[in-house]
Amino acid sequence: MESQTFNLSGPVHITEIDWNNTVHQTSILSSLVKGVYILELDRQNNREGLQALAPPWWKFFNFQVQKVLQDDSDLSIYGAVYEFKSPLKAYSKLHPPRYILALRGTLLKLGTLYQDIILDVEIACFQNKLQDCPRVIKALQVVKELVDDAGAENVWLAGHSLGSAIALTVGRKTVKMGFHLETHLFNPPFTSLRIALDLITKNKILKHGARIMASALKVGLSVSLKGHHRTDDNHFGVLSSWTPYLYVNPRDPICSEYIPYFRHRKTMKYIGASRIGKCATQISLGGIITSCALGYSTETYHLIPTAYLVINKNENTDAHALAQWWTQSTDWESMFCKFS
């Protein structure tokens, strides 16, 4: 029964797990995140024991749920800590992490709709507030406990959509604490005023021109505001030593801006404006607006210096669906993007 349920819903192309295979890693991690979605649906529908639909999403990979993360207000499950459970001989051979903290995205059900939408609005309109939300605070505390128990090299982060935004924020915070967690983010939100460009024009030359102008504008505004508002320490350089994996689809407006965000650096370098491009990479127009409103500058969670970018170019997939990342595909492009 467990095998049949898994085969109907998960990566059927994996028959023997190889943790050194990056495609297998992607399939496993996206499946564990899916397990969090199903955990919450099981809770809402009072499915327990043999009726629960979530366990096949992690048992096949020799994981078990060690802890669930729930909202204090409605007890909705938004995250789970998975612990790898397998004989020590297999553990030493496969080299999986001991713990994986997986975080789900928005779930449009009555039991989760309100809290999830509130966080989505914060991401879209108040990018800097996410770091203070209860889910981030609780996830960070859990991560600290796991690192104390097993070491940072044995703790991974994974998330989808809203869950990716939370995982990215937690990952940034842990870097500042002095340890780096391997982090896999599926369809991570990138909020940008420039997303409107795709709705206005498809002309690549106009888009490049607009991005160059926007970069110059951001740097100019940032310089002019420094004399009037308190500026927090710049941690962008510190973050460059951490390289999360970002899984994006160019047809998904939620995360597609990460592609031009990283590629734009090369454009600025090509036209002899690498210094402006480097500075603009650290600045968000939304962040500038927030700084003006608050009277001091704060960090924008989605701006990161370095990443492994995995782009799914398959046009036959649901662009924002988590399922695209556990499905075997040959239409993926990988890019290593380094801040320099």
C-alpha positions, 0 to 999 in steps of 0.5 A: 500500500505504501509503495503504491501510494508513493509510485502514484505521487512521487519520483518513480524513476528512482529505484536505488537512492544515490545521494551523490547524484544531484538529480536524486538529491533534488527529487528527494528534497522536493518530495520531503517538502511535499510531505509537509503539505500532505502532513497539514492536509492529513491534520485538517482531514483528521487522517491518522495511522494507516489513513495518513497519506504523508508517510510515503513521501519520506519513508521511501528515502529512509527518513522519519519525522522527528518534529513538526513546526506549527503556527501558534494560532491555528496549529497548522503545520508549515514545516517538519524536521526529517531525521535520516534513519538507516543502518550505520553502514548504509549511512557512511556509504550514502552520505545523506544529511542527518537532519533536513528541515523542510518548509511548505509554501502557501496552502489554499485551504480554510485551515491555512489560508489566512496565515499563509496569505498574510505572509505572502503579502509581507513578502510582496509588500514589506520584504524586510519584515519577513525576518521577524515573523514567528515562522522564521523565529521558530525555524531558526531556533530549531536549526540551532538545536539541530546544529548543536546536536549534529553539526552544521554539515549534517543539517540541510534546509529545503523549502517551496515558494513561501517556505523557500522565502523562510528557509532563505531568511533562516539560511542568511541568519545562520551565515551571520552566526558563523555556520553554513547550511546546505540549502535547496529552494524550490520556486523561491519568491523574488519580489521586484518592481521590474517584473512588470516589464514582462507584462509591458514588453517582450523586447529584450533590448528594451528590457536590458535598457530598463534594467541598466537604468534601474541599476543606476537609479538604485545606486544613486538613490542609495548613495543619496539616502545614506546621509539621511538615514542610519545604515545597518552593517552590510553583510552582503560580502559575508553571504558570498561564502554561502551558496544555496541552490535555487530551482526556478522556472522562467515561466513562473513570475514568482521566481523567474526574476532570479534569472535576470538578477544574476545574468544582469551582472554579466551585462553590466560588466560587458558594458563597462559598468561592473561597479554599478552592477555590483552595487545594484545587486545589493539594493532593492527599490522596494527596500529603498522605499521601506527605508524611506518609510522606516527612517533607516535601511534594512536587509531585503531577504531575497538579494543574495550574492552567490547561488547555484541556479537550476532552471527548468525550461520544460514548457510542459510543466506547471511552472510553479508546481513542486512536482516538476522538481521530482520528475525526471527531465533533460530540460534543466540548465545549471548556472553557478553564479558568484559575486565578485 
